[in-house]
């Protein structure tokens, strides 16, 4: 599978963003069970955070597959 986006991705920034999302997820723990919007969606704040993290990790995996040297340099 190719990259989703035809843009240059700084792999260090991508890894940093993934870590930032885990930090945000941890800091918002008290809000996890709340609806993601004012329409009382069945989806919670945690559902959204998990989905974003899953997407970013998938993108990171694609980058690691396309650029194996990244994985070697970063212990992946």
N, C-alpha and C positions, 0 to 999 in steps of 0.2 A: 504494500500500500504506500502511496506517495504522501508527501506532506499535504495537509489540508490547505495551506496557504502558500502561495508563490511569493513569499517574502523572506528576506534574510532574518533569521532569528538568532539573537545572541544567546547561546546556550547557558551562559552564566546568569544572565538576567532571567531566563526561564526558570532555572532552578531556584533562584532567589524569590521569584513570584510564587512558586509552589510552597516554599517555606513560609512566606508571608501569609498565604491563605490558611495554612495550618495554625499560625499564630492568631489570625483573625477568628478562626473557628474556635480556638481555645478561649479567647477573650470574650466571645459572645455566648458562652455556655448558658447563661441565664435566659437567653432569648431563643434557644434551640427549638422549643416546642410551640413557639408562637407562629401564627400564620405568616406567610411570606409577604402578604399584602393586606390592604384594608378591606378587601372583598371576602375575607375569611376563607381563603383558598385552603384546600385540604393539604397543600404542600407547606411544609414548615421552613423556617429559616435554616435549620440544619439540613433539610433536603436540598436546598439551593446551594449551600456551602459545599456539601458533599458532591453535588453535580459539577460545580466549578472545579473542585480539586480533581475529580475523576477526569474531566476534560483536559486540564493542564498536565496531569501525569501522563495521559495518553499522548498528548502532543510532545511531551518530554521524551517519551519512549520512541516516538517516530524520529525525533532528532537524533537520539542515541543510535538508532538503527542505521540512519543515513550517514552519521558521522561517528564511526566506532572509536576514533581517537578521543572523542569527548568522554566516552565511557571509561577508557583507560586512564585519562587524566583526572577523573573525578571519582574514581572508586565505585562506579555504578555496576 
